[in-house]
Amino acid sequence: MSHHVFRRAGVLAATVAATGLLGAGIASAHVTANVYGDQPAKGGYGTIFFRVPNEDAKLGTVKVEIDVKPDYGIGNIRTKPIPGWTAEVTKSKLPQPVTTASGTKITEAVTKVVWTAQPGTKIGSTEFQEFEISGGPLPANVDQLEFPAVQTYEGGKVVDWNQPTPPSGEEPEHPAPTIKLAAAESSEHGGHAQTTAAGENAEAASASDDTARWLGGAGLVVGALGLGVGAGAVLRSRRPATGKTEGTK
């Protein structure tokens, strides 16, 4: 009896877990910004890709637009070629120049990137596509970048992904793709310099220790040779004396 009860409980738990994972997958099916490897650093350059899933069971996605906020002052962005898609990067004059971390004044920055599917190409109902950009310099005065997006389906259906996530962290219905920025690279360089110096000090200490051991070993060898020479001299001095005593007898 107890065996059947435990087995039914296990099946029920597995079903609940599967349902929860399925629900999480459906809820998270929106346009997101992601990175492979290390996070882009403030004031530096980085590579970001936008994952675009198709959420319509009948219509395919044929166009994706990403807005880049002018106050970010990102002067250069390149796109990775995708078969069947064309990409267009739009730059605009800024109302006021943006000064980068290196002191350069940016008067014209990227404000939009658009990918358009060629005839016969689309993101199908059970598919997703990744659209990759690389560029910079990234702003040094923000902790994250927000890229409002527009997803266009066949027939003109449009879905905006432009809602900011509130401080409470509760995800809105159509959140804007967001990417966090790592600390400026200068601090990493300082840490690397300290690590290198520590390594050099350790190497010098090891070399000094090896030298001391070599000298100590050499001293022992010299001492042993000295003892051997002294013992031989004592033996030689004793043998002639013994010979004279026997001759006298």
TINU-729135 format. One record per residue: x, y, z of N, C-alpha, C in turn; residue in three letters; residue number from 1. Coordinates in pm, 1 decimal. Example, Ala and Ser with C-alpha at 12.3 -4.5 7.8 and 13.67 -1.06 7.14 Angstrom:
REM residues 2
1319.0;-569.0;780.0;1230.0;-450.0;780.0;1320.0;-330.0;780.0;ALA;1
1285.0;-225.0;708.0;1367.0;-106.0;714.0;1290.0;3.0;787.0;SER;2
***
This chain:
REM residues 249
83.3;-121.3;0.0;0.0;0.0;0.0;85.8;124.9;0.0;MET;1
184.1;127.3;89.4;269.5;246.0;99.3;351.6;265.7;-27.5;SER;2
389.7;152.4;-92.9;468.3;162.3;-215.3;391.4;235.7;-323.6;HIS;3
262.2;203.1;-340.5;179.0;269.1;-441.6;158.9;416.8;-408.9;HIS;4
146.4;447.7;-281.7;127.1;587.7;-241.2;249.3;670.6;-277.3;VAL;5
367.8;617.1;-248.1;490.4;691.4;-278.6;509.6;707.6;-428.8;PHE;6
474.1;603.4;-504.9;490.0;612.0;-649.8;396.7;716.4;-709.4;ARG;7
270.9;719.1;-660.4;176.2;821.0;-709.0;223.1;962.0;-672.7;ARG;8
278.6;976.1;-553.9;329.0;1107.5;-512.0;443.3;1152.3;-601.4;ALA;9
529.8;1056.0;-638.9;641.6;1089.8;-727.0;594.8;1134.1;-863.7;GLY;10
495.0;1063.6;-918.5;438.9;1100.5;-1048.9;376.2;1238.8;-1043.8;VAL;11
302.7;1266.6;-935.6;238.4;1397.0;-919.9;342.0;1507.8;-911.5;LEU;12
449.7;1485.9;-836.5;555.6;1587.4;-824.3;621.3;1612.8;-958.2;ALA;13
648.2;1506.4;-1034.6;710.3;1521.7;-1166.1;619.7;1599.8;-1259.9;ALA;14
487.6;1572.0;-1253.3;391.7;1643.8;-1338.6;388.7;1791.9;-1306.0;THR;15
386.5;1824.1;-1175.3;385.1;1964.5;-1132.8;511.2;2035.6;-1178.2;VAL;16
626.6;1968.2;-1163.6;753.9;2028.4;-1204.8;755.9;2055.1;-1353.9;ALA;17
707.9;1957.7;-1433.0;705.5;1974.8;-1578.3;614.3;2089.6;-1618.7;ALA;18
498.8;2098.0;-1552.1;405.3;2207.1;-1580.9;467.4;2341.9;-1549.2;THR;19
540.2;2347.7;-1438.2;605.2;2473.3;-1399.9;710.4;2514.6;-1500.5;GLY;20
791.0;2417.7;-1548.2;894.2;2448.3;-1647.2;831.6;2493.4;-1777.6;LEU;21
721.3;2426.7;-1818.2;653.8;2465.7;-1941.0;599.6;2606.0;-1930.8;LEU;22
539.1;2638.1;-1814.4;485.8;2772.4;-1795.0;593.9;2876.2;-1798.2;GLY;23
711.6;2844.5;-1737.4;823.8;2939.0;-1737.1;874.0;2961.7;-1877.6;ALA;24
875.1;2853.5;-1960.6;922.0;2867.3;-2098.2;832.1;2958.3;-2177.7;GLY;25
698.8;2941.7;-2159.6;604.1;3026.4;-2232.5;616.0;3171.6;-2186.8;ILE;26
630.0;3192.8;-2055.7;636.0;3328.8;-2003.0;761.8;3401.7;-2047.9;ALA;27
871.7;3325.8;-2069.6;998.3;3390.2;-2104.1;1018.9;3401.1;-2254.9;SER;28
917.9;3364.5;-2335.1;932.0;3367.9;-2480.9;915.9;3509.6;-2532.8;ALA;29
1018.5;3591.2;-2513.0;1015.4;3727.4;-2563.6;1153.5;3765.0;-2615.0;HIS;30
1165.4;3878.5;-2680.1;1293.3;3923.5;-2734.9;1387.4;3958.9;-2619.8;VAL;31
1505.5;3900.7;-2619.6;1602.1;3925.1;-2512.3;1738.2;3963.0;-2568.7;THR;32
1815.2;4036.1;-2487.8;1954.4;4069.8;-2521.5;2045.5;3980.5;-2440.0;ALA;33
2146.5;3923.0;-2504.4;2234.6;3827.5;-2438.4;2378.4;3845.7;-2486.3;ASN;34
2472.1;3780.0;-2416.4;2612.4;3780.0;-2457.8;2667.7;3639.0;-2445.1;VAL;35
2769.8;3609.9;-2525.0;2846.3;3486.8;-2509.1;2976.1;3524.0;-2438.4;TYR;36
3007.0;3457.0;-2327.9;3130.8;3487.9;-2257.0;3115.0;3603.0;-2160.6;GLY;37
3221.7;3686.7;-2151.0;3224.7;3795.9;-2054.2;3126.6;3907.7;-2091.0;ASP;38
3075.4;3973.7;-1987.5;2986.1;4087.6;-2010.0;3064.2;4204.0;-2071.0;GLN;39
3003.4;4281.6;-2160.8;3068.7;4401.8;-2212.6;3100.3;4497.9;-2098.2;PRO;40
3212.0;4567.9;-2108.3;3255.6;4656.9;-2000.8;3216.9;4801.7;-2030.0;ALA;41
3195.8;4876.2;-1923.9;3165.2;5018.8;-1937.6;3279.7;5090.1;-2009.9;LYS;42
3242.9;5172.0;-2106.5;3343.9;5249.0;-2178.1;3419.9;5171.3;-2282.8;GLY;43
3391.9;5040.5;-2296.7;3465.0;4959.1;-2393.6;3379.2;4920.7;-2512.3;GLY;44
3420.7;4814.1;-2578.7;3346.5;4760.5;-2692.4;3293.4;4622.5;-2654.9;TYR;45
3186.2;4581.1;-2718.4;3128.7;4452.1;-2684.0;3041.6;4396.5;-2794.9;GLY;46
3009.4;4268.1;-2779.8;2922.9;4198.0;-2874.9;2796.4;4153.0;-2803.1;THR;47
2682.9;4183.3;-2861.0;2552.6;4151.4;-2802.4;2467.1;4084.9;-2909.3;ILE;48
2391.0;3983.0;-2871.2;2298.5;3925.1;-2968.4;2157.0;3927.6;-2910.5;PHE;49
2063.0;3946.6;-3001.1;1921.3;3953.8;-2964.3;1853.3;3825.5;-3009.7;PHE;50
1796.4;3754.1;-2913.9;1726.6;3628.9;-2944.6;1579.4;3660.0;-2964.4;ARG;51
1528.5;3627.2;-3082.8;1391.0;3660.9;-3118.8;1312.9;3532.5;-3145.4;VAL;52
1226.0;3492.1;-3053.0;1139.6;3375.5;-3076.6;1011.2;3418.7;-3146.9;PRO;53
953.4;3327.2;-3222.3;826.0;3355.7;-3287.5;713.5;3309.8;-3195.0;ASN;54
620.5;3400.7;-3163.5;514.3;3369.8;-3067.4;377.7;3349.1;-3131.3;GLU;55
370.6;3362.3;-3262.5;241.9;3344.3;-3330.7;237.5;3206.1;-3395.4;ASP;56
129.1;3134.0;-3372.9;118.0;2996.6;-3422.6;97.5;2989.8;-3573.8;ALA;57
56.1;3099.2;-3636.0;25.9;3097.2;-3779.2;114.5;3189.7;-3861.8;LYS;58
161.1;3299.2;-3800.1;237.6;3399.1;-3874.3;386.0;3392.5;-3839.3;LEU;59
470.0;3417.3;-3939.0;614.2;3419.1;-3918.0;666.3;3560.7;-3898.9;GLY;60
779.4;3574.1;-3829.0;842.3;3705.2;-3808.0;925.4;3740.1;-3930.3;THR;61
907.0;3863.6;-3981.1;977.4;3904.0;-4103.9;1060.9;4030.7;-4085.0;VAL;62
1053.8;4091.7;-3965.4;1131.2;4214.5;-3944.2;1156.0;4233.8;-3795.0;LYS;63
1277.5;4278.5;-3760.5;1314.2;4305.4;-3622.0;1387.1;4438.9;-3615.8;VAL;64
1338.9;4528.0;-3528.9;1401.9;4659.3;-3511.9;1451.0;4674.4;-3368.3;GLU;65
1571.8;4726.0;-3353.9;1629.3;4753.1;-3223.1;1662.7;4901.1;-3213.9;ILE;66
1604.8;4969.4;-3114.6;1635.0;5110.8;-3093.2;1754.4;5124.5;-2998.6;ASP;67
1846.6;5213.4;-3034.6;1963.5;5242.8;-2951.1;1948.3;5386.1;-2900.0;VAL;68
1942.0;5401.9;-2770.6;1917.3;5534.6;-2714.3;2030.0;5631.8;-2750.7;LYS;69
1994.5;5750.9;-2801.9;2096.9;5848.5;-2842.3;2191.7;5887.6;-2729.4;PRO;70
2140.6;5892.9;-2603.8;2227.0;5936.5;-2495.1;2335.0;5833.6;-2460.7;ASP;71
2326.2;5712.3;-2517.8;2434.8;5616.0;-2500.6;2559.2;5660.6;-2578.6;TYR;72
2536.3;5731.3;-2688.4;2648.7;5781.5;-2767.3;2735.6;5671.8;-2826.9;GLY;73
2675.1;5563.0;-2873.3;2751.2;5453.3;-2935.1;2779.3;5490.4;-3080.0;ILE;74
2903.9;5518.9;-3110.6;2938.5;5572.3;-3241.8;2946.6;5470.2;-3353.3;GLY;75
2974.5;5344.3;-3319.9;2991.7;5242.9;-3424.2;2925.7;5111.3;-3384.6;ASN;76
2850.4;5053.8;-3478.5;2790.4;4921.7;-3459.5;2798.6;4846.2;-3591.6;ILE;77
2842.6;4722.3;-3584.0;2845.5;4633.8;-3699.9;2749.6;4517.6;-3674.3;ARG;78
2695.3;4460.5;-3781.4;2603.4;4347.8;-3769.9;2667.2;4222.4;-3829.4;THR;79
2629.7;4108.6;-3773.7;2677.7;3980.7;-3827.2;2582.7;3935.1;-3937.7;LYS;80
2636.4;3900.1;-4054.5;2549.6;3858.1;-4165.3;2467.6;3734.3;-4129.7;PRO;81
2340.6;3734.2;-4171.7;2251.0;3620.2;-4151.7;2191.2;3585.7;-4288.4;ILE;82
2209.0;3462.6;-4333.8;2152.2;3424.7;-4463.7;2001.2;3450.4;-4468.0;PRO;83
1956.7;3517.5;-4574.4;1814.3;3544.6;-4591.2;1766.7;3672.6;-4526.6;GLY;84
1858.0;3744.9;-4460.0;1820.8;3869.2;-4392.9;1915.0;3981.5;-4434.5;TRP;85
1858.2;4103.4;-4446.7;1940.5;4222.4;-4470.8;1939.7;4308.3;-4344.4;THR;86
2050.3;4375.0;-4318.6;2061.9;4457.2;-4198.2;2093.4;4601.2;-4236.8;ALA;87
2034.7;4694.1;-4163.7;2058.4;4837.2;-4187.6;2083.2;4906.6;-4053.3;GLU;88
2195.2;4977.9;-4046.7;2232.5;5052.4;-3925.6;2211.2;5200.7;-3952.2;VAL;89
2132.5;5265.3;-3866.9;2101.8;5406.8;-3883.5;2176.8;5490.8;-3780.6;THR;90
2244.4;5595.4;-3828.0;2312.6;5689.3;-3738.9;2242.2;5824.6;-3748.5;LYS;91
2238.1;5894.5;-3634.4;2168.9;6023.6;-3630.4;2254.8;6128.0;-3561.3;SER;92
2232.3;6253.0;-3600.1;2300.1;6364.1;-3533.7;2244.8;6378.3;-3392.5;LYS;93
2331.8;6399.2;-3297.1;2287.8;6412.9;-3158.6;2256.8;6559.0;-3126.4;LEU;94
2152.1;6584.0;-3049.1;2120.6;6721.8;-3008.8;2237.7;6786.7;-2935.2;PRO;95
2305.1;6706.8;-2853.0;2422.9;6752.8;-2781.5;2529.6;6643.6;-2787.3;GLN;96
2656.7;6681.8;-2802.5;2764.1;6581.9;-2808.8;2770.4;6498.2;-2680.4;PRO;97
2806.8;6372.8;-2697.2;2826.0;6281.6;-2583.9;2975.5;6255.5;-2569.6;VAL;98
3028.6;6275.2;-2450.3;3171.2;6253.8;-2425.9;3194.3;6111.7;-2375.9;THR;99
3282.0;6037.2;-2444.4;3311.1;5898.9;-2406.5;3408.3;5895.3;-2288.5;THR;100
3435.0;5774.7;-2239.1;3525.8;5757.6;-2124.7;3667.2;5803.5;-2158.0;ALA;101
3704.6;5795.9;-2286.2;3839.0;5837.5;-2327.3;3848.3;5986.5;-2355.3;SER;102
3733.9;6057.5;-2345.7;3734.6;6201.1;-2368.8;3692.1;6243.2;-2508.9;GLY;103
3662.1;6146.0;-2595.8;3619.7;6176.6;-2732.1;3474.9;6224.5;-2732.5;THR;104
3448.6;6328.9;-2811.2;3312.4;6382.1;-2821.7;3242.5;6319.0;-2941.9;LYS;105
3129.0;6253.3;-2915.8;3050.4;6188.8;-3021.0;2936.6;6282.4;-3061.3;ILE;106
2933.7;6322.9;-3187.9;2828.3;6411.9;-3237.2;2725.1;6337.0;-3321.4;THR;107
2758.7;6216.4;-3364.0;2669.3;6133.5;-3443.5;2676.9;5991.0;-3389.6;GLU;108
2563.2;5931.0;-3356.2;2562.9;5798.6;-3294.0;2458.0;5708.8;-3358.0;ALA;109
2475.8;5578.2;-3336.5;2380.0;5480.8;-3387.6;2251.6;5489.7;-3305.3;VAL;110
2137.3;5496.6;-3374.7;2007.8;5507.1;-3306.0;1911.4;5393.3;-3340.6;THR;111
1944.8;5312.9;-3443.1;1853.7;5204.6;-3480.7;1927.5;5100.3;-3564.5;LYS;112
1889.9;4974.2;-3542.1;1937.7;4864.0;-3626.1;1815.3;4783.0;-3668.1;VAL;113
1801.7;4758.0;-3799.4;1683.8;4689.0;-3852.3;1726.6;4569.2;-3936.7;VAL;114
1668.2;4452.0;-3907.0;1688.2;4332.8;-3988.8;1557.7;4301.6;-4061.0;TRP;115
1565.0;4283.0;-4192.5;1447.0;4255.2;-4273.4;1465.1;4124.0;-4348.6;THR;116
1364.4;4036.9;-4339.9;1371.9;3908.1;-4407.7;1351.5;3925.2;-4557.4;ALA;117
1432.6;3856.7;-4635.7;1416.2;3856.1;-4780.0;1299.0;3764.1;-4816.1;GLN;118
1241.9;3779.2;-4936.7;1128.4;3694.7;-4977.4;1160.4;3546.0;-4958.5;PRO;119
1066.0;3475.9;-4895.7;1084.7;3333.5;-4872.5;1152.9;3301.6;-4739.5;GLY;120
1194.4;3406.0;-4666.4;1261.4;3386.5;-4537.2;1174.4;3442.6;-4425.5;THR;121
1170.3;3374.3;-4313.3;1097.3;3421.0;-4195.7;1137.5;3335.8;-4075.9;LYS;122
1101.2;3382.0;-3956.3;1115.7;3300.4;-3836.3;984.1;3227.2;-3817.9;ILE;123
985.8;3095.0;-3829.9;862.3;3016.4;-3825.3;799.9;3010.6;-3687.4;GLY;124
681.8;2950.2;-3681.0;603.0;2948.5;-3557.5;673.2;2874.1;-3444.0;SER;125
758.4;2778.0;-3476.2;828.5;2702.4;-3371.0;978.3;2731.2;-3372.6;THR;126
1016.6;2846.3;-3422.3;1158.6;2878.3;-3439.9;1196.2;3007.0;-3366.6;GLU;127
1329.1;3030.4;-3359.2;1381.0;3157.7;-3312.0;1504.1;3191.4;-3395.4;PHE;128
1544.6;3316.7;-3392.3;1663.5;3361.8;-3464.7;1744.7;3452.3;-3373.8;GLN;129
1876.7;3454.1;-3392.9;1963.9;3541.9;-3315.3;2026.6;3645.7;-3407.7;GLU;130
2014.8;3771.8;-3368.1;2067.7;3883.7;-3445.4;2180.3;3948.5;-3364.2;PHE;131
2300.1;3948.3;-3418.8;2418.7;3988.4;-3342.6;2474.5;4123.0;-3388.4;GLU;132
2513.9;4204.3;-3290.5;2580.3;4331.6;-3318.9;2709.6;4339.9;-3238.8;ILE;133
2802.4;4421.0;-3286.8;2927.8;4444.7;-3216.0;2964.1;4591.0;-3234.7;SER;134
2999.9;4658.6;-3125.3;3033.3;4799.9;-3139.8;3068.2;4868.3;-3010.0;GLY;135
3075.6;5001.3;-3018.6;3112.0;5082.3;-2903.4;3159.7;5219.5;-2950.7;GLY;136
3223.0;5299.0;-2865.2;3239.9;5268.8;-2722.5;3106.5;5274.0;-2648.1;PRO;137
3092.4;5184.7;-2551.5;2970.6;5179.3;-2471.1;2975.8;5287.0;-2363.2;LEU;138
2861.4;5334.4;-2317.6;2861.4;5439.7;-2214.8;2926.1;5391.2;-2085.2;PRO;139
2991.3;5483.0;-2015.4;3059.3;5448.8;-1889.8;2980.3;5493.6;-1767.7;ALA;140
2866.8;5561.0;-1789.5;2791.3;5618.7;-1677.2;2660.2;5546.6;-1649.0;ASN;141
2642.2;5424.1;-1705.5;2521.1;5345.6;-1677.9;2561.7;5202.5;-1642.8;VAL;142
2475.8;5134.1;-1569.7;2504.3;4996.4;-1529.6;2448.2;4894.0;-1627.6;ASP;143
2353.8;4936.4;-1711.9;2296.2;4845.0;-1808.9;2247.9;4921.3;-1931.2;GLN;144
2232.2;4848.5;-2040.1;2181.4;4905.9;-2164.8;2043.0;4848.2;-2192.2;LEU;145
1952.8;4935.2;-2234.1;1816.4;4893.5;-2265.3;1790.2;4919.8;-2413.0;GLU;146
1744.6;4816.3;-2484.1;1722.1;4826.9;-2628.1;1575.7;4797.3;-2660.6;PHE;147
1488.3;4897.0;-2664.5;1349.7;4872.9;-2705.6;1346.1;4809.0;-2844.8;PRO;148
1260.1;4708.6;-2861.8;1256.6;4634.6;-2987.7;1115.7;4630.4;-3044.8;ALA;149
1109.8;4613.7;-3176.2;982.0;4599.8;-3247.1;990.2;4473.2;-3332.1;VAL;150
894.0;4383.4;-3314.0;888.0;4258.1;-3388.9;768.8;4263.3;-3482.8;GLN;151
794.8;4248.5;-3612.7;688.9;4256.7;-3712.7;664.2;4119.6;-3775.1;THR;152
537.4;4080.4;-3778.8;498.8;3951.9;-3834.6;444.2;3968.7;-3976.3;TYR;153
424.7;3857.1;-4042.3;359.7;3859.4;-4173.7;221.0;3922.9;-4160.5;GLU;154
183.7;3999.5;-4262.0;53.5;4063.4;-4260.1;51.4;4195.2;-4185.4;GLY;155
166.5;4236.0;-4129.1;173.8;4366.9;-4064.7;151.4;4367.3;-3915.8;GLY;156
131.8;4252.2;-3853.1;115.5;4248.8;-3707.6;245.1;4292.2;-3639.3;LYS;157
233.3;4381.8;-3541.0;350.9;4439.0;-3473.9;339.5;4418.6;-3323.2;VAL;158
452.1;4378.4;-3262.6;459.6;4364.7;-3116.9;577.4;4447.2;-3067.4;VAL;159
549.6;4538.1;-2975.4;654.6;4622.4;-2917.9;709.0;4559.1;-2790.0;ASP;160
841.1;4550.0;-2782.1;908.3;4503.4;-2660.7;983.8;4623.2;-2603.4;TRP;161
912.5;4705.9;-2530.8;970.8;4834.0;-2489.9;940.3;4874.5;-2345.4;ASN;162
886.3;4782.3;-2266.5;850.6;4818.6;-2128.8;970.6;4798.8;-2034.9;GLN;163
1009.4;4904.2;-1962.2;1121.4;4889.6;-1867.7;1081.1;4804.3;-1747.7;PRO;164
1177.8;4733.3;-1693.1;1152.7;4653.4;-1572.6;1156.5;4744.6;-1451.1;THR;165
1053.4;4745.0;-1367.4;1048.9;4834.5;-1250.6;1153.9;4795.0;-1146.4;PRO;166
1183.5;4884.6;-1052.9;1281.5;4854.7;-946.6;1246.9;4729.7;-866.4;PRO;167
1117.7;4694.6;-860.6;1077.5;4576.1;-784.9;1126.4;4447.3;-850.1;SER;168
1162.9;4456.6;-979.6;1213.7;4340.4;-1050.4;1106.3;4256.2;-1116.0;GLY;169
979.7;4293.0;-1097.4;870.5;4217.0;-1158.1;867.9;4241.5;-1308.9;GLU;170
872.7;4133.9;-1386.0;883.1;4146.7;-1530.8;751.3;4192.9;-1592.4;GLU;171
756.2;4296.5;-1677.0;633.4;4341.5;-1743.6;592.7;4245.1;-1854.5;PRO;172
479.8;4271.9;-1915.6;429.0;4182.4;-2019.4;517.0;4183.5;-2143.3;GLU;173
569.1;4301.2;-2179.2;655.6;4313.6;-2297.3;784.3;4387.7;-2258.9;HIS;174
873.2;4320.9;-2186.7;995.4;4388.0;-2139.4;1090.9;4422.7;-2253.5;PRO;175
1159.4;4534.1;-2237.9;1261.5;4573.4;-2335.0;1387.2;4488.5;-2313.3;ALA;176
1452.8;4443.4;-2420.1;1577.5;4368.2;-2405.2;1680.9;4452.1;-2329.4;PRO;177
1743.8;4391.8;-2230.3;1837.7;4463.5;-2143.5;1963.6;4382.3;-2122.6;THR;178
2077.2;4450.8;-2118.7;2205.3;4384.0;-2094.7;2282.2;4459.8;-1987.9;ILE;179
2339.1;4390.2;-1892.3;2417.4;4453.4;-1786.1;2561.3;4475.7;-1832.4;LYS;180
2622.4;4583.3;-1781.7;2760.9;4614.8;-1816.1;2853.8;4581.7;-1699.7;LEU;181
2970.8;4530.5;-1732.2;3071.4;4500.1;-1630.0;3148.2;4626.9;-1595.1;ALA;182
3228.3;4620.7;-1488.5;3309.6;4735.9;-1447.9;3408.9;4771.6;-1557.9;ALA;183
3454.1;4896.7;-1557.3;3549.1;4943.0;-1658.1;3674.1;4856.6;-1658.3;ALA;184
3735.2;4838.8;-1774.6;3848.8;4748.7;-1789.5;3972.6;4796.3;-1714.9;GLU;185
3982.4;4926.3;-1684.4;4102.2;4978.6;-1618.4;4124.4;4910.9;-1484.7;SER;186
4017.1;4880.8;-1410.6;4031.7;4814.8;-1281.3;4082.7;4673.5;-1298.7;SER;187
4043.3;4608.9;-1409.7;4091.6;4474.0;-1434.8;4239.9;4475.6;-1465.3;GLU;188
4284.6;4580.6;-1539.4;4426.3;4589.2;-1570.4;4508.5;4604.5;-1443.7;HIS;189
4457.2;4682.4;-1348.4;4528.8;4701.1;-1222.9;4540.8;4570.1;-1148.7;GLY;190
4435.0;4493.5;-1146.3;4439.0;4364.0;-1079.9;4537.6;4271.3;-1147.2;GLY;191
4544.8;4279.8;-1280.8;4638.8;4195.8;-1353.5;4781.9;4234.2;-1319.4;HIS;192
4807.5;4365.3;-1305.7;4942.6;4410.5;-1273.4;4983.3;4360.4;-1135.9;ALA;193
4889.1;4365.5;-1039.1;4920.8;4317.7;-905.3;4948.2;4168.1;-906.5;GLN;194
4870.2;4094.4;-986.8;4892.4;3950.8;-995.4;5027.6;3919.9;-1055.9;THR;195
5064.5;3995.0;-1160.2;5194.0;3973.6;-1224.2;5307.1;4002.5;-1127.3;THR;196
5296.8;4113.2;-1050.6;5400.7;4147.6;-954.6;5413.8;4040.4;-847.8;ALA;197
5299.6;3988.8;-801.1;5303.7;3883.5;-700.7;5371.5;3758.9;-755.9;ALA;198
5343.5;3728.3;-881.8;5406.4;3612.4;-944.1;5556.0;3629.3;-956.2;GLY;199
5601.8;3751.9;-994.2;5744.7;3778.1;-1005.3;5813.1;3767.2;-869.8;GLU;200
5749.1;3819.3;-763.7;5806.9;3809.5;-629.4;5819.6;3664.4;-585.1;ASN;201
5716.4;3585.3;-615.3;5720.8;3444.1;-578.1;5831.8;3371.7;-652.1;ALA;202
5849.8;3407.3;-780.9;5954.8;3344.2;-859.9;6092.6;3381.1;-806.6;GLU;203
6109.6;3508.7;-767.3;6237.6;3552.4;-712.8;6266.8;3482.5;-580.8;ALA;204
6162.7;3467.4;-497.1;6181.1;3399.9;-369.1;6219.0;3253.5;-389.7;ALA;205
6157.1;3191.2;-490.0;6188.0;3051.7;-519.2;6331.1;3036.1;-566.8;SER;206
6376.7;3130.8;-652.7;6513.3;3125.6;-702.7;6612.1;3143.7;-589.0;ALA;207
6581.7;3236.6;-497.6;6669.3;3260.4;-383.1;6677.5;3137.3;-294.3;SER;208
6564.1;3070.9;-275.3;6560.2;2950.7;-192.8;6641.2;2837.7;-257.0;ASP;209
6629.9;2825.6;-390.9;6707.8;2723.2;-461.2;6856.6;2748.6;-447.7;ASP;210
6896.9;2876.5;-456.7;7038.3;2911.0;-443.4;7090.8;2874.7;-305.5;THR;211
7009.4;2906.8;-201.9;7051.4;2875.5;-65.5;7067.2;2725.6;-47.0;ALA;212
6974.9;2649.8;-106.1;6985.7;2504.5;-93.3;7110.6;2451.9;-164.5;ARG;213
7141.9;2509.0;-281.0;7259.2;2464.3;-355.8;7386.6;2492.9;-278.2;TRP;214
7394.6;2613.3;-219.5;7512.0;2648.5;-141.0;7524.5;2559.2;-18.4;LEU;215
7410.5;2530.2;45.3;7414.1;2441.4;161.5;7463.2;2302.8;123.9;GLY;216
7415.4;2251.1;9.2;7460.3;2120.4;-36.3;7607.6;2119.1;-68.9;GLY;217
7653.5;2225.8;-134.3;7796.2;2234.6;-167.3;7880.4;2238.4;-41.2;ALA;218
7833.1;2308.5;62.3;7906.5;2314.3;189.0;7919.2;2177.2;252.1;GLY;219
7811.2;2097.9;244.7;7816.4;1962.8;300.5;7916.7;1876.0;227.0;LEU;220
7920.4;1890.5;93.8;8016.2;1811.6;14.9;8158.8;1849.0;50.4;VAL;221
8186.1;1980.3;58.8;8320.5;2026.1;93.9;8357.9;1977.2;233.5;VAL;222
8262.6;1981.7;326.9;8289.1;1934.0;462.2;8321.1;1786.1;464.1;GLY;223
8246.4;1708.5;385.6;8271.4;1564.6;379.3;8408.2;1534.6;321.6;ALA;224
8447.4;1609.5;218.1;8581.1;1590.4;159.7;8688.9;1623.4;261.2;LEU;225
8664.7;1729.2;341.1;8763.0;1767.0;442.9;8778.7;1658.2;546.6;GLY;226
8668.0;1598.3;588.6;8675.7;1488.9;685.1;8750.1;1369.4;628.1;LEU;227
8726.5;1339.9;499.4;8795.5;1228.2;435.0;8945.1;1249.3;428.2;GLY;228
8986.1;1371.7;391.9;9129.0;1402.4;383.6;9193.2;1392.4;520.8;VAL;229
9123.9;1440.2;623.9;9179.1;1435.5;759.9;9194.8;1292.6;809.0;GLY;230
9095.7;1208.2;781.3;9102.5;1068.3;823.1;9216.2;996.3;753.5;ALA;231
9238.4;1023.5;626.8;9348.6;960.5;554.2;9483.5;999.9;611.9;GLY;232
9495.5;1125.5;647.9;9622.5;1172.1;704.7;9651.4;1103.9;837.5;ALA;233
9547.7;1082.9;916.7;9567.3;1015.1;1046.3;9612.2;872.5;1025.8;VAL;234
9550.5;803.2;930.9;9588.0;664.3;903.8;9731.7;653.9;855.0;LEU;235
9773.3;744.3;767.1;9911.2;740.6;716.7;10013.3;766.4;827.2;ARG;236
9976.4;855.5;918.6;10071.0;887.5;1028.0;10086.1;771.1;1125.1;SER;237
9983.0;685.4;1134.4;9988.5;572.5;1227.5;10064.3;453.7;1169.5;ARG;238
10058.0;427.2;1043.4;10121.7;309.5;983.8;10274.1;308.7;999.5;ARG;239
10350.5;409.8;970.4;10496.5;405.6;987.3;10534.5;380.8;1131.3;PRO;240
10462.5;435.1;1224.7;10496.9;414.6;1366.1;10484.1;268.7;1404.0;ALA;241
10388.4;201.2;1357.2;10369.6;57.7;1383.9;10482.0;-24.6;1323.8;THR;242
10527.1;7.1;1202.6;10637.0;-61.8;1135.7;10765.7;-55.5;1214.0;GLY;243
10801.8;59.9;1271.6;10926.3;75.1;1349.7;10923.3;-10.5;1473.5;LYS;244
10811.9;-24.6;1537.5;10800.1;-103.7;1662.4;10826.7;-249.6;1633.2;THR;245
10771.9;-300.6;1519.0;10792.4;-441.7;1484.5;10937.9;-469.0;1449.9;GLU;246
11002.4;-377.6;1380.6;11143.8;-395.5;1345.8;11231.4;-402.1;1468.6;GLY;247
11202.7;-329.6;1567.1;11282.6;-324.2;1693.8;11276.1;-455.6;1765.4;THR;248
11150.4;-517.3;1763.5;11134.8;-644.6;1826.1;11211.4;-750.5;1750.8;LYS;249
***
